[in-house]
Amino acid sequence: CIIKGSISKAIQLGHIMNYKENDVLTKLCEVTKGRIIFTGKIKAVERRVENGFLKGKVEVLNKNNQTYTIHYKNEYLAVCYDGNIIFKTPDIISILNKSSFIPISSEKLIKDIEVTVISCASNPIWYTEKGLKLVGIASQNMNL
């Protein structure tokens, strides 16, 4: 089962990445209805395996010396700043290598990498009551 248009969108994103057109990040955000949250450098990574899931958080320091914390359970679930959740599932949170724009999965997070963090809209089905029960932040039982 797949959401209509997912494969076409993946192919479109692949073309943007493969052909390294001008302003890749802007084009990625246009196609995904995304936006740049911030850029910065990873300053700390915490990870553990719990009940078969890779769980933890990563702290990123932006150019204004502001620290953002991104919580994950295999996938990125929430971006927090100053103790407040500012982005969360079902929005798609991605940490990209700042220069190549290649996504960095949670198991590949390493201190001192420069990153760009973006948030993209999910398919509208995930914002419904049933969708939020399945993928919303409350369904993750996270103690942020």
Wavefront OBJ file of the C-alpha trace (Angstrom):
o trace
v 0.000 0.000 0.000
v 1.345 3.438 -0.887
v 0.026 6.984 -0.865
v -0.807 8.218 -4.374
v 1.990 10.354 -5.857
v 4.725 9.130 -3.485
v 6.815 7.415 -6.145
v 6.533 10.329 -8.576
v 7.620 12.715 -5.827
v 10.570 10.475 -4.932
v 11.679 10.440 -8.582
v 11.362 14.228 -8.771
v 13.477 14.644 -5.612
v 16.038 12.210 -7.005
v 16.394 14.306 -10.159
v 16.976 17.439 -8.092
v 19.653 15.661 -6.038
v 21.327 13.823 -8.932
v 21.607 16.760 -11.289
v 22.687 19.238 -8.594
v 20.736 22.045 -10.189
v 21.220 25.559 -8.860
v 19.784 26.164 -5.420
v 19.103 22.509 -4.593
v 17.805 23.301 -1.124
v 15.212 25.783 -2.390
v 13.981 23.293 -4.994
v 13.801 20.486 -2.419
v 11.696 22.723 -0.181
v 9.416 23.729 -3.071
v 8.702 20.127 -4.064
v 8.173 18.931 -0.481
v 6.358 22.054 0.756
v 9.185 22.244 3.232
v 11.136 24.950 4.945
v 14.549 25.384 6.433
v 14.408 25.338 10.218
v 18.098 26.204 10.760
v 21.676 25.373 9.842
v 24.367 24.583 12.371
v 26.877 22.108 13.726
v 26.125 18.955 15.688
v 27.504 19.433 19.193
v 26.238 16.276 20.957
v 24.620 12.964 20.085
v 22.882 10.662 22.540
v 21.693 7.236 21.373
v 20.551 3.965 22.841
v 18.740 0.863 21.662
v 15.478 0.369 23.498
v 12.949 -2.361 22.643
v 14.474 -2.691 19.176
v 14.383 1.046 18.431
v 17.323 3.423 18.110
v 16.305 6.264 20.430
v 18.015 9.439 21.476
v 18.556 13.082 20.755
v 20.984 15.290 18.915
v 21.908 18.844 19.879
v 22.730 21.288 17.103
v 24.242 24.724 17.643
v 23.268 27.311 15.021
v 25.299 30.328 13.901
v 23.602 32.498 16.560
v 24.780 30.146 19.348
v 21.252 28.828 19.843
v 20.950 25.133 20.682
v 18.198 23.034 19.142
v 17.449 19.490 20.293
v 16.081 16.908 17.880
v 14.521 13.785 19.413
v 14.325 10.553 17.474
v 13.057 7.002 17.648
v 14.618 5.593 14.469
v 13.160 8.660 12.686
v 13.260 12.302 13.735
v 10.154 13.046 15.803
v 10.480 16.537 17.250
v 12.622 19.660 17.094
v 12.798 21.604 20.351
v 14.143 25.038 21.116
v 14.302 26.534 24.593
v 12.282 23.611 25.981
v 9.442 23.994 23.468
v 8.518 21.705 20.590
v 8.642 23.792 17.417
v 8.260 21.011 14.797
v 6.919 17.489 15.245
v 5.506 14.481 13.454
v 3.585 14.012 11.277
v 5.684 16.718 9.615
v 8.804 15.137 8.168
v 11.962 16.358 9.880
v 15.206 15.834 7.969
v 18.804 16.514 8.902
v 20.826 17.133 5.746
v 24.573 17.388 5.242
v 25.037 21.147 4.810
v 27.158 20.906 1.660
v 25.814 17.818 -0.149
v 22.167 18.004 1.037
v 22.249 14.225 1.561
v 19.970 13.192 4.457
v 21.725 11.914 7.578
v 19.914 9.052 9.277
v 19.866 8.843 13.073
v 22.460 6.046 13.210
v 24.932 8.163 11.194
v 24.837 11.280 13.380
v 28.360 12.384 14.314
v 29.553 15.312 16.395
v 30.901 18.377 14.524
v 29.122 17.712 11.202
v 27.604 20.855 9.683
v 23.932 20.318 8.907
v 20.786 21.941 7.596
v 17.556 20.899 9.291
v 14.340 21.086 7.289
v 10.707 20.269 7.915
v 8.409 19.062 5.141
v 4.676 18.596 5.070
v 3.387 15.028 5.097
v 0.507 13.809 3.008
v -2.783 15.205 4.405
v -3.877 11.690 5.437
v -1.356 11.811 8.325
v -3.001 14.937 9.831
v -6.370 13.222 10.266
v -7.422 11.889 13.684
v -6.557 8.321 12.644
v -3.274 9.405 11.080
v -2.196 11.312 14.185
v -2.999 8.298 16.362
v -0.579 6.276 14.280
v 2.287 8.724 13.628
v 1.695 11.772 15.812
v 4.129 12.721 18.571
v 1.661 11.611 21.265
v 1.668 8.107 19.767
v 5.426 7.833 20.282
v 5.296 7.878 24.116
v 8.292 10.222 24.193
v 9.338 12.041 27.307
v 10.722 15.120 25.616
l 1 2 3 4 5 6 7 8 9 10 11 12 13 14 15 16 17 18 19 20 21 22 23 24 25 26 27 28 29 30 31 32 33 34 35 36 37 38 39 40 41 42 43 44 45 46 47 48 49 50 51 52 53 54 55 56 57 58 59 60 61 62 63 64 65 66 67 68 69 70 71 72 73 74 75 76 77 78 79 80 81 82 83 84 85 86 87 88 89 90 91 92 93 94 95 96 97 98 99 100 101 102 103 104 105 106 107 108 109 110 111 112 113 114 115 116 117 118 119 120 121 122 123 124 125 126 127 128 129 130 131 132 133 134 135 136 137 138 139 140 141 142 143 144
